[in-house]
Amino acid sequence: MDQRLEEQVAHLTKAVDDMSEVVARQDREIAVLTRRVEMLMNREAEREADQGGTVPLADQKPPHW
């Protein structure tokens, strides 16, 4: 019985380690994507500001309203 428990613990430990690696990779990817979205938002804000006084597209009501 002790050996079976040790095997289960070993499998669970491996599963936790694998999931930890996945979460760490996803965290890095999210950080990169967040920086890219911020960069794109800043570029768009600058572009809209250069066009002079128009309401940003994100703040406009859809045409059916």
N, C-alpha and C positions, 0 to 999 in steps of 0.2 A: 504494500500500500504506500509506503514512503517513496518508493521509486516512481510510482504513478503520479504522486503529488509533485515530485521534483520535475517530472517531465511536463506536467501542466504549467508549473511555474515558469519553466524554461520557455515554453511556447508563448505564454502570456507576456513574458519579458521581451521576447523577440517581436511580438505584435506591437507592443507599446513603443519599442525602439523604432520600428518601421513607421508607425503613425507619427511619431515625433519628427522623423525626417521629413515626412510629407507636410506636416504643419509648418515646419521651418522653411521649406521650399515655397509653400504658398504664401507665407509671410513676406518673403523676399519678393515674390512676384507681385503681391499686392502693393508693396512699397514702390516698386518700379512703376506700376500702372497708375498709382496715385500721383506720383511726380509727373508722369506724362499728361494726365488729365489736367493737373494744375497748370502745366506749361501751355497746353492747348487753350485753356480758359483765359489765361493771361494774354495769349496771342490774339484771341478773338476779341477780348475787351479792348486791347490796343487798336485792333482793326476797326472796331465799331466807333471808338473814340476819334479815330482819324477821319471817319466818314462824317462826323459832326452832328451831334445832338439827336440822332435817331434812337428810338426805343430799342434796346437790345432784343433780339429775336426771342430769347428765353423768357422775356417779360411781356411779350405781346400775347393778347388773347387770340385763341384760334378763330378763324374766319366765321365759324358757325355760331359764335356767341353773340 
